[in-house]
Amino acid sequence: MFFSFLGLLVFGCKKSGEPVSGSSNDMKRYPYDRVHLVYEYSGDVRGIEEFFVSGYGKYEARHSKFEVLGPKEIHSSDNGAITRLADMYKIDFTQMQAAHEHNRSLDSLYHLEGKDIPTPQEYIEAEMKKNYFKNIGIDTVAGKLTTKWQQIDGFLTLWIWNGLLLRKHATSENGSLEMMIKNIDTLWTVDTTKFIVPRGFTVIEQGK
């Protein structure tokens, strides 16, 4: 379905399982220790999305509030996602629910030996290719030189700068959307509550 691509892509395998034993390494999924991004939706989707990173990607959170303009009605959505190392939570703020899944792919990355740890650039390139995107060139978004990735046999295009998504565009017979960066703050004062499932939410375990 077209609008399944509304959220920021969360890469890695979808299988769940027990965590890898041992302490985590110093892998960095992003070249920034902390960052706060704000996006605006346009097209058949109207709204705002915020994205938060701490610890070079060990902790990240997304919160999206938007309206989907359908042919007969307008559908509202208030959702998000939290990643804490390899524990991932899909948040439904309307239903006050959080679906939890342990991502073994991320878990394994955080337990690689030092010489095998990818750089942020190597990580994002590998994940894009693993998720069937191809590099189709360079483009400028918000004054930043980005790498443009096109979904193979699909309708989704992403613009990536320094491992960060700056623009997303998709079209299909069901509609179109454009998500564009509005603000980048790499000096964000970390709010740890962004990476915690809100009190009172029901946590549902997935993949068990």
C-alpha positions in Angstrom: 0.0 0.0 0.0 1.3 3.4 -0.9 1.1 5.1 2.5 3.1 2.3 4.2 6.1 4.4 3.2 5.1 7.4 5.3 7.5 6.9 8.1 11.2 7.1 8.0 12.7 3.8 6.8 14.0 1.6 9.7 16.6 -0.6 8.0 17.7 -4.1 9.1 16.2 -7.5 9.1 12.7 -8.0 10.6 13.4 -11.2 12.5 13.3 -11.0 16.3 15.2 -13.0 18.8 17.3 -12.9 22.0 19.9 -10.2 22.3 23.5 -11.0 21.6 25.5 -11.3 24.8 28.2 -8.9 25.9 28.6 -5.2 26.0 27.9 -3.0 22.9 30.7 -1.5 20.8 31.1 2.1 19.8 29.4 1.8 16.4 28.0 5.0 15.0 25.0 4.8 12.7 25.1 8.6 12.2 28.1 11.0 12.1 26.4 13.2 14.7 26.2 12.4 18.5 22.8 14.2 18.6 20.5 15.8 16.1 16.9 17.0 15.8 15.3 17.1 12.4 11.9 18.6 11.5 10.1 17.7 8.2 7.0 18.9 6.5 4.7 16.8 4.4 2.9 18.0 1.3 1.0 16.4 -1.6 -1.8 14.0 -0.5 -0.3 14.0 3.0 -0.1 17.2 5.1 1.6 17.4 8.4 4.9 17.5 10.4 7.4 14.8 11.4 10.2 15.2 14.0 13.2 12.9 14.2 15.6 12.7 17.2 19.0 11.1 17.5 21.3 10.6 20.5 24.5 8.6 21.0 25.2 8.5 17.3 22.1 6.5 16.6 22.1 4.2 19.6 18.9 6.0 20.5 16.5 7.5 18.0 12.8 8.5 17.9 10.3 9.7 15.3 7.0 11.4 15.8 4.6 12.0 12.9 1.3 13.8 12.9 -0.4 14.1 9.5 -3.6 13.9 7.5 -4.0 11.8 4.5 -6.2 13.4 1.9 -8.3 10.6 0.5 -10.9 10.7 -2.4 -13.8 10.7 0.1 -12.4 11.5 3.5 -9.5 12.8 5.4 -7.6 10.3 7.6 -5.6 11.5 10.6 -2.6 9.7 12.0 -0.5 10.2 15.1 2.3 7.7 15.2 6.0 7.2 16.0 8.9 4.9 16.5 11.6 4.5 19.1 14.9 2.6 18.8 17.0 1.9 21.8 20.1 0.0 20.6 18.4 -3.0 19.0 15.0 -2.7 20.7 12.4 -1.1 18.4 9.0 0.2 19.3 6.3 1.2 16.9 4.1 3.8 18.7 0.4 4.5 18.1 -0.3 7.6 20.1 -4.1 7.4 19.3 -4.5 3.9 20.6 -1.8 4.4 23.3 0.0 1.2 22.2 3.6 0.3 21.4 4.6 -2.8 19.4 8.1 -4.0 20.6 10.5 -6.1 18.5 14.1 -7.0 19.0 16.1 -6.4 15.8 18.9 -9.1 15.6 20.5 -7.3 12.7 21.2 -4.2 14.7 22.1 -6.2 17.7 24.8 -8.0 15.7 26.2 -4.7 14.4 26.6 -3.4 18.0 28.7 -6.5 18.8 31.1 -6.5 15.9 34.9 -6.4 16.5 36.5 -3.0 16.2 38.0 -3.7 12.7 34.6 -4.8 11.4 32.5 -1.8 12.5 31.3 0.1 9.5 31.5 3.9 9.2 28.2 5.8 9.2 28.6 6.2 5.4 29.4 2.5 4.9 26.4 1.6 7.0 23.8 3.7 5.2 25.1 2.6 1.8 24.9 -1.1 2.7 21.4 -0.7 4.2 20.1 1.2 1.1 21.4 -1.5 -1.2 20.0 -4.3 1.1 16.6 -2.6 1.0 16.7 -2.5 -2.9 17.6 1.1 -3.5 20.1 2.2 -6.2 22.3 5.3 -6.2 21.1 7.5 -9.1 23.4 10.5 -8.5 23.9 13.7 -6.6 21.4 16.5 -5.9 21.1 19.6 -3.7 18.4 19.7 -1.0 18.2 22.7 1.4 21.7 23.8 0.3 23.1 20.3 1.1 24.8 18.0 -1.4 22.8 14.8 -1.2 23.0 11.3 -2.6 19.8 10.4 -4.4 18.5 6.8 -4.0 15.7 5.3 -6.1 13.7 2.3 -5.1 14.3 -0.5 -7.6 11.0 -1.4 -9.3 9.3 1.0 -6.9 8.0 4.5 -6.6 10.0 5.9 -3.6 13.0 8.3 -3.9 15.2 9.4 -1.0 17.8 12.1 -0.7 20.5 11.4 1.9 23.0 13.8 3.4 25.6 12.6 6.0 23.5 9.6 6.7 20.4 11.8 7.3 17.2 11.7 5.2 16.5 15.3 3.9 13.8 14.6 1.4 11.4 11.8 0.4 9.2 11.6 -2.6 6.7 9.0 -3.7 4.0 8.7 -6.3 1.6 5.9 -7.1 -1.9 5.3 -8.4 -3.1 5.9 -4.8 -1.6 9.4 -4.4 1.6 11.3 -3.9 3.6 12.6 -1.0 6.6 14.9 -0.5 8.5 15.1 2.8 11.0 17.9 3.0 13.5 18.9 5.7 12.6 22.2 7.4 15.2 22.3 10.2 18.4 20.6 11.2 19.7 21.1 14.7 23.0 19.2 15.5 23.3 21.1 18.9 20.0 19.7 20.2 19.8 19.5 24.0 19.0 15.8 24.4 15.6 15.1 26.0 15.8 11.5 27.1 12.0 11.2 27.4 11.8 11.1 23.6 13.4 7.6 23.7 11.0 6.1 26.3 7.6 4.6 25.7 5.1 7.0 27.3 3.7 6.0 30.7 0.3 4.3 30.4 0.9 2.8 27.0 0.3 -0.9 26.4 3.4 -2.7 25.1 2.7 -5.5 22.7 5.5 -8.1 22.1 6.1 -9.0 18.4 7.8 -12.0 16.8 7.3 -14.4 19.7 
